[in-house]
């Protein structure tokens, strides 16, 4: 009986291993491991119903947020909400009580101008990233002013910054280096994802692309001037960096702390066509970025949307070590009542499951941020906030559209 029992216990494991092997294969390309997953996860779809725990902001709250592009959670479960319009961070306890406010507008210690993003460092410091000239200012968790890092670009110049992330002491920045293009009206711009040190100097680069800005005859091309890695990356506690660089391919690059490409996680995937409304929405955002400038660029937007939902922070790391990825299809689930569907990969790069988050929101309009092991933060008005930053105050639709007032809802996951 003992031998038979052992065989029965081992058999499901063997069957599972065979199933995984049939859905994913590993190939080596130029010395880099590529994990090629099939279109379906081997554990299927997990339905998760979100139940509201608390909310902050909105018309019925004492706190009214202006623009909320980022929320983060610390190891104690405290939630940090960046309001880039007021240049403040609101800190809420795990049960939703407002604990304190950090930062204020200005150029002195503990102050910041036009912050676009936020990080939490391993030692408890909170950092707010300034777009231009690229810099990040820190305070201690109690609000005491700490240090400020001025980022140094190539040739010792300044950088323009788009977004950032951190884990431990690893600081990542997405943005651009600007160089002379040979004529007064031409600029060469290197869009990059880099790690910078405490002195502001570049330590490693994880992604880049070259874009020409010819202001005499400017063509704005989505695939050239709006790189997917500007918003799609995450830093792990061990220093690894996860990012994506290709609009048209489902491929997540896993890099060592020094920038060396170690692994590529792939998945069979067919991109969706943008609807006319979605096409027009992105066109409005890009056009408004040039508001007040003398040029009227020719805008080229892809009819097929990007594989990953790059504006929605498509790559996130769960505390359990799994990688959560949000695709364009994941933002348009076919299941009624589902806000979004995340693809989940384990530490070996295998497509283990999909998680369908049931909540009364359209995933295309909100921000969705993992918050600890059993919580999710949903930011209403997220895309309006991002559009206001990227597009100089644009709305996401034509005249008459009313932007959503930002509101942050903390959900528990059932």
Buried (B, 14 or more C-beta within 10 A) or exposed (E): EEEEEEEEEEEEEEEEEEEBEEBBEEEEEEEBBBBBBEEEBBBEBBBBBBEEBBBBBBEEBEBEBBBBBBBBBBEEBBBBBBBBBBBBBBBBBBEBEBEEBBBBEEEEEBBBBBBBBBBBBEEBBBBBBBBBEBBBBBBBBEBEBBEBBBBBBEEEEBBBBBBBBBBEEBBBBBBBBBBEBEEEEBBBBBBBBBBBBEEBEBBBBBBBBEBBBBBEEBEBBBBBBBBBBBBBBBBBEEBBBBBBBBBBBBBBBBBBBEBEBEBBBBBEBEBBEBEEEBBBBBBBBBBBBBEEEEBEBEBEBBEEBBBBBBBBBBBBBBEEEBBBBBBBBBBBBEEEEBBBBBBBBBEEBBBBBBBBBBBEBEBBBBBBBBBBEEBBBBBBBBBBBBBBBBBBEBBBEEEEEEBBBBBBBBBBBE
